[in-house]
Amino acid sequence: MVLQEQSVGQVMDGKALAASVRETLKEKVTKIVETGKRRPGLAVVLVGDDKASALYVKNKTQSCKKVGIESFMHTFPADTDMETLLNCIKTLNQSDVVDGILVQLPLPSHLSAEEVLAVLDPNKDVDGLTTESMGRLFAGKTGLRPCTPVGVMVLLEEHKVDVEGKHAVVIGRSNLVGKPIAMLLQQKNATVTMCHSRTKDLDKICQNADILVVAAGKREFVKGSWIKPGATVIDVGIHHTQGPDGESVISGDVQYADAAKVARHITPVPGGVGPMTVAMLLSNTITAFERRTGIK
């Protein structure tokens, strides 16, 4: 057995790490304000009444308050037209008190996220999703990075997971998670295999992964038998279901209980990647403020 001198199931506590990150950011904002400068500002745009999106936005604005970032909410009804939404983005682009702009996705079906990202100022793109932000990431140039992938990299660093020379497998190829995390891992000298819905023999590929990042969007998709002994497992998924007694059950894309018996490190759901995503959003907002103002 490969794990003779290694403990298994070490939990990568994203909630605790995110709290530590927020404390560091709070100290940074406090110093900025003490010099007589304004607070960094984040504008959040929410269209429609999707309950999950509204909850995510609430969590993000509360987190802003904890670190001293000014948050500006812009809410629109579900039937808002494209012109109205784009005009809002253009106005926020020009605002001197807004350093970061977050458009909560997904948008209602009649609105185009692609059009929104096309007009969003890349210097305020705290989600790292504009074409310019993505191009900078792939070119290895300075820029704002997607929050979840950066959060994953910070988790790996915090837990001293050696990335260089390791085989990393990423399940999922979205612009939000899959593609950018693959690039960030590659930039740290991992050998990366990207998998998706049409990948053959996925279980066998996973069994060779030293680092497995799962963003499949399917509840408990990855089985414990797919995990290489001693691997690091990052579960990006989150699913809300109803238990037998009517209680709310939260699970990820990985069968946690079985995987934790084999993996050396593993993120829980909830409390793993999710809190780090929000923490990196705050970090991106302060980074955008510093780059726009020259204040640190």
C-alpha positions in Angstrom: 0.0 0.0 0.0 1.4 3.4 -1.0 0.2 5.2 2.1 2.3 3.4 4.7 3.7 6.7 6.2 0.9 9.0 5.0 -2.3 9.9 6.8 -5.4 9.9 4.7 -8.4 12.1 4.6 -6.7 15.3 5.7 -9.4 18.0 5.3 -8.4 21.1 3.4 -10.4 23.6 5.4 -11.3 26.4 3.0 -13.5 28.1 5.6 -10.7 28.6 8.0 -8.2 29.7 5.3 -10.8 32.1 3.9 -11.2 33.7 7.3 -7.4 34.2 7.5 -7.3 35.7 4.1 -10.2 38.1 5.0 -8.3 39.2 8.1 -5.2 40.0 6.1 -7.3 42.0 3.6 -9.1 43.8 6.4 -5.7 45.0 7.8 -4.8 46.2 4.3 -8.0 48.1 3.9 -7.7 49.6 7.4 -4.2 51.0 6.4 -5.6 52.5 3.2 -8.4 54.3 5.1 -6.0 55.5 7.8 -4.1 57.4 5.1 -7.3 59.3 4.3 -8.0 57.4 1.1 -11.3 56.0 0.1 -12.3 52.3 0.5 -12.0 49.9 -2.4 -15.4 49.4 -4.0 -17.1 46.4 -5.5 -20.3 46.7 -7.6 -22.5 43.7 -7.8 -25.1 43.4 -10.6 -28.0 40.9 -10.1 -30.7 40.3 -12.7 -33.8 38.4 -11.8 -35.0 36.6 -8.7 -33.1 33.3 -8.7 -32.8 32.3 -5.1 -29.4 30.7 -5.4 -27.9 33.7 -7.1 -29.5 36.0 -4.5 -27.9 34.0 -1.7 -24.5 34.0 -3.3 -24.7 37.8 -3.7 -25.8 38.2 -0.1 -22.8 36.2 1.0 -20.4 38.3 -1.1 -21.8 41.6 0.1 -21.6 40.5 3.7 -18.0 39.4 3.1 -17.2 42.8 1.7 -18.5 44.4 4.9 -16.2 42.2 7.0 -13.1 43.4 5.3 -14.2 47.1 4.9 -14.8 47.0 1.1 -17.6 49.3 -0.1 -20.3 47.3 -1.9 -22.7 48.7 -4.4 -25.8 46.6 -5.3 -27.5 47.0 -8.6 -30.6 44.8 -8.9 -32.8 44.4 -12.0 -36.0 42.5 -12.6 -35.9 39.3 -14.7 -37.4 41.0 -17.8 -34.7 43.7 -18.0 -33.6 44.3 -21.6 -30.0 44.0 -22.9 -29.6 47.8 -23.4 -30.5 48.6 -19.8 -28.0 46.1 -18.5 -25.2 47.2 -20.8 -25.7 50.8 -19.9 -25.4 49.9 -16.2 -22.1 48.1 -16.9 -20.8 51.1 -19.0 -21.7 53.5 -16.1 -19.9 51.3 -13.6 -16.8 51.2 -15.9 -16.6 55.0 -15.6 -17.2 55.2 -11.9 -14.3 56.5 -9.8 -15.5 54.6 -6.7 -16.0 51.2 -8.3 -12.8 49.1 -8.6 -14.4 45.8 -9.3 -17.6 44.8 -11.2 -19.3 41.4 -10.6 -22.2 40.4 -12.8 -23.9 37.4 -11.1 -24.2 34.5 -13.5 -26.2 32.9 -14.9 -28.3 35.7 -16.4 -31.9 35.2 -17.5 -32.0 33.3 -20.9 -32.9 36.3 -23.0 -29.7 38.1 -21.9 -26.2 37.5 -23.3 -23.4 37.1 -20.8 -21.0 37.3 -23.8 -22.2 40.8 -24.6 -21.9 41.9 -21.0 -18.3 40.6 -20.8 -17.5 42.3 -24.1 -18.2 45.8 -22.6 -16.9 45.1 -19.1 -13.6 46.9 -18.3 -11.0 44.2 -17.9 -9.3 46.3 -15.2 -12.5 45.9 -13.1 -13.2 42.3 -14.1 -12.9 40.7 -10.7 -14.3 37.4 -12.0 -11.5 37.2 -14.5 -13.9 36.2 -17.4 -13.4 38.9 -20.1 -11.5 37.9 -23.2 -8.6 40.2 -22.2 -8.4 38.6 -18.7 -8.5 35.1 -20.1 -5.8 36.1 -22.7 -3.6 37.5 -20.0 -4.0 34.3 -18.0 -3.1 32.0 -20.9 -0.2 34.3 -21.9 1.2 34.2 -18.3 0.8 38.0 -18.0 -0.4 40.0 -15.0 -4.2 40.3 -14.7 -7.2 39.5 -12.6 -7.8 35.7 -12.4 -11.0 33.7 -12.0 -11.8 33.4 -8.3 -12.4 29.7 -7.9 -9.2 28.5 -9.7 -7.1 31.0 -7.7 -8.8 29.8 -4.5 -7.8 26.3 -5.4 -4.2 27.2 -5.9 -4.1 29.0 -2.6 -5.5 25.9 -0.9 -2.9 23.7 -2.5 -0.1 26.1 -1.4 -1.5 26.4 2.2 -1.4 22.6 2.6 2.0 22.3 1.0 0.8 20.2 -1.9 3.7 19.8 -4.3 2.4 20.6 -7.8 5.6 20.6 -9.8 6.1 17.5 -11.9 2.8 16.0 -10.7 0.0 14.6 -12.8 -3.0 16.8 -12.4 -6.4 15.8 -13.8 -9.1 18.4 -14.3 -12.7 17.2 -14.9 -14.6 20.0 -16.6 -13.7 22.5 -19.2 -15.6 25.7 -18.4 -14.1 29.2 -18.7 -15.1 29.7 -15.0 -13.1 26.8 -13.6 -11.8 24.0 -15.8 -9.8 25.9 -18.4 -8.2 28.5 -16.0 -7.3 25.9 -13.2 -5.7 23.7 -15.9 -3.6 26.7 -17.0 -2.6 27.7 -13.4 -1.6 24.2 -12.6 0.5 24.0 -15.8 2.2 27.3 -14.9 3.3 25.7 -11.7 4.8 22.9 -13.8 2.2 20.2 -13.3 1.4 17.9 -16.2 -2.3 18.5 -16.8 -4.9 16.2 -18.4 -8.2 17.9 -19.1 -11.3 15.7 -19.1 -14.9 16.3 -20.1 -18.2 14.5 -20.8 -16.8 12.7 -23.9 -13.6 11.5 -22.2 -13.2 7.8 -22.5 -12.0 5.6 -19.6 -12.3 8.6 -17.2 -12.1 6.4 -14.1 -8.7 5.0 -15.2 -7.4 8.5 -16.0 -8.4 9.7 -12.5 -6.7 6.7 -10.9 -3.4 8.1 -12.3 -4.0 11.6 -10.9 -1.7 13.0 -8.1 -4.0 16.0 -8.0 -7.7 15.7 -9.1 -9.8 18.8 -9.6 -13.5 17.9 -10.1 -15.8 20.5 -11.6 -18.2 18.1 -13.4 -21.5 19.6 -12.2 -22.8 16.1 -11.3 -23.6 15.1 -7.8 -21.2 12.5 -6.4 -19.9 11.7 -9.9 -16.4 10.7 -8.9 -16.3 7.4 -7.0 -13.9 6.6 -4.2 -12.5 3.8 -6.4 -11.4 6.4 -8.9 -8.9 8.0 -6.5 -5.2 7.2 -6.5 -3.9 6.4 -3.0 -2.3 9.5 -1.6 -3.8 11.9 -4.2 -5.1 15.4 -3.5 -8.8 15.8 -4.3 -10.4 19.2 -4.9 -14.2 19.1 -5.2 -15.5 22.2 -6.8 -19.1 21.0 -7.1 -22.0 21.8 -4.7 -25.5 20.3 -4.9 -28.5 20.8 -2.6 -30.8 17.8 -2.3 -33.5 16.7 0.1 -32.8 13.9 2.6 -35.2 11.1 3.6 -36.5 13.1 6.5 -36.9 16.3 4.4 -33.7 17.8 5.6 -31.4 19.7 3.2 -28.4 17.7 2.2 -25.3 19.4 0.6 -22.9 17.3 -1.4 -20.2 17.8 -4.1 -19.1 16.1 -7.3 -17.1 13.5 -5.4 -18.3 10.7 -3.1 -16.6 12.2 -0.1 -16.8 9.4 2.4 -15.2 6.8 0.1 -12.7 9.2 -1.4 -11.5 10.4 2.0 -10.4 6.9 2.9 -7.9 6.9 0.0 -6.9 10.6 -0.6 -4.2 12.2 1.4 -5.9 15.7 1.1 -9.5 16.4 0.2 -11.8 19.4 0.3 -15.1 19.1 2.1 -18.5 20.3 0.7 -19.5 22.7 2.1 -16.5 24.5 3.6 -13.8 23.8 1.0 -13.6 25.6 -2.3 -16.7 27.8 -1.8 -15.4 30.1 0.9 -12.1 30.5 -1.0 -13.9 31.7 -4.1 -15.5 34.5 -2.1 -12.2 35.4 -0.4 -10.4 35.6 -3.8 -13.2 37.9 -5.1 -12.4 40.3 -2.2 -8.7 39.9 -2.9 -9.2 40.7 -6.6 -11.2 43.8 -5.7 -8.4 45.2 -3.6 -5.8 44.3 -6.3 -7.9 46.1 -8.8 -8.1 49.1 -6.5 -4.3 49.1 -6.0 -3.6 48.9 -9.8 -6.1 51.6 -10.6 -5.1 54.1 -7.9 -1.4 53.2 -7.3 -2.3 53.0 -3.6 -1.0 50.1 -1.5 
